[in-house]
Structures are given as structure tokens and as C-alpha cells.
Amino acid sequence: MADNTIIVNIIDREGKTHTLEAPTDMSMNIMEVCKSYELPVEGACGGMAMCATCQCYLESDHELPEQSDDELDMLDQAFFVKDNSRLGCQIHITDEIDGIVLRLAPEA
């Protein structure tokens, strides 16, 4: 694996875990990585935190940056929100999240 690549573990809606390699040098986010692997993440707004079609649940102990007001506002309106809900488009691919485990939220 290249130095500028981390592992992201995504649990799909059927409970299958996908171990994805994600580049840390391309300013990508979780939603974009999922789409590049053709996982069922819609990302209808294109990563602007204006829909919740990339909602996922943080299932590992990774510390993520604080949620923005935009992300919190969007999650207030989303379905199936839990305490560990995040928008995939707001989780940036960095070395700090290497090995992260995220579960895709059910489709509304």
C-alpha cells in the first residue's frame, strides 16, 4: 500500500464490510471514496452537507473533527439519525482516520 493511502472500512446496508484504500493526497471525503468503489451512497448534493444521502454511523473509536453547523442542521432533518451519525461528505480522508469503521445508514 502506498504511503499516501489509508484503509477505510465501510459496512454496507446488508452488513458486508468493504475494506477500501483511500488516498490522503487528493482532498477526498468518505462519500467520494464510497462512490468511487460503487457503494450505494447517493451524495445527491455533491458533498455540500445539504442532503443526508451519505449519512453513516461511526463504529470505531476514531476522533473526528467537530461537526459543523451545516452538518448538524442537516442531521436534524435526516432519518435514522443516531448519536454516532455523520455525513460521509464531511469526513475528510486523512492519516488520522486510518482504519476507521463506518456503517452506511438505511435509505430513507
N, C-alpha and C positions, 0 to 999 in steps of 0.2 A: 504494500500500500504506500502511496506517495506521502511525503512529509506534510503536504498541504491538504490532506484528506482525513476526515473523521468518520466514525461509524455512527449511524442513526438507526435505531430500531423502531419500526412502525408496526403496531398491531392493527390489522385491518378489521373491518366490521364483522368478519367471520371468525375472528380470533387467531388468525395466522400471523406470525411475526415475520416481517421482512427486514433483513439486515441490509441497509443501504450505505454505500460510500458517498460522502458528500464533500465537495471541495470547499475549503475555507478561504480561498483566494478569489472567489467570483461574486461576492456580495449576495449570495443566495439566502433564501429562508426555507423553513421546513415545507411550506406549501409548494414552493417551486421544485424542491427536491422530490417530493411525492409525485408531482405531476410529471417530472422527467422520468420517473420509474413507472409511470402509467397507473399509479394507485388512484383509487376513486376519491380524489379531492377536487372539488369543483373550483374553488378560488374565483368565484364569479366577479368579484370587484377588482381582480388583478393585484391583490396584496395591499389594498389601501385601508384595511380594517373597517370596511363599510358593509360587509356581509359577514355571515358566520359559517360559510360553507367549508372552511378549513379548520373548524374547531377540533381540538384534540385534547386529550387528558394526559397530563404529566404523570407518569407512573414510576419514574426513578427519582433519586434524591438530588437531582441537579438543581443548583441555584440558578434561576433565570432572572434577567433584569426585571425591575418593577414593571407592571402593566401600565401602559399609557392610558390617559383618559379616554381616548378613542376606542382602545381595546375593551376597557371596562364598560363603556357605553354600549358597544356592540354586543358584548356578552350578556348585558342586562336584557337585551331583546331576543336572545337566541333560545333555542330549545335545548333540552337535555344538559343544561349547564350544571357543573359540579364545582366544588371548591378548587379542584385542580385543573379547571378548564383554561385553555389558552387558545389564541388564534395562531395557527401554523405560520401565517404570513408575518407574524410579529416575533417569531423566534428565529434569530439570525444564526447562520452556520458559523460557529467559532470553535476554537480548540476547547473552550470551557464546557461545551455540551457533548464532547466525545463520549459515545456510549449511551446517550440519552434514550429513554424508552417512552414513546408516546403512543396512545391508543386513539384511533380515529373515532370521533363522536358519531352517533347514529345520524342518518339523514333525517331531516325534518319532514 
